Amino acid sequence: MTALQLNVEMLRNMSIIAEDEDLLRRAAKYLRKLVSEKQDPALYTKEEFFARIDKARQQPGKSFANVEELDKYIRSL
């Protein structure tokens, strides 16, 4: 699908969503999620960047004695 075709499809779907307040809320929530997943780390301020690192350091980690143990853990997920 070309970019033009994707734009046409998006606009067509948006015109349908625009008529329903509940659909608008759901679409906005999903779009915020998509944007946050795609956000470029380079756009964070220095304070935000280091706050994210500190938060990650506070989360409990998991370690494995060998590859087999790691493999067993991954397969159990």
Secondary structure, DSSP 8 states (H G I E B T S, - for coil): --HHHHHHHHHHHHHHHTT-HHHHHHHHHHHHHHHHHH--GGGS-HHHHHHHHHHHHHS-----SSHHHHHHHHHH-
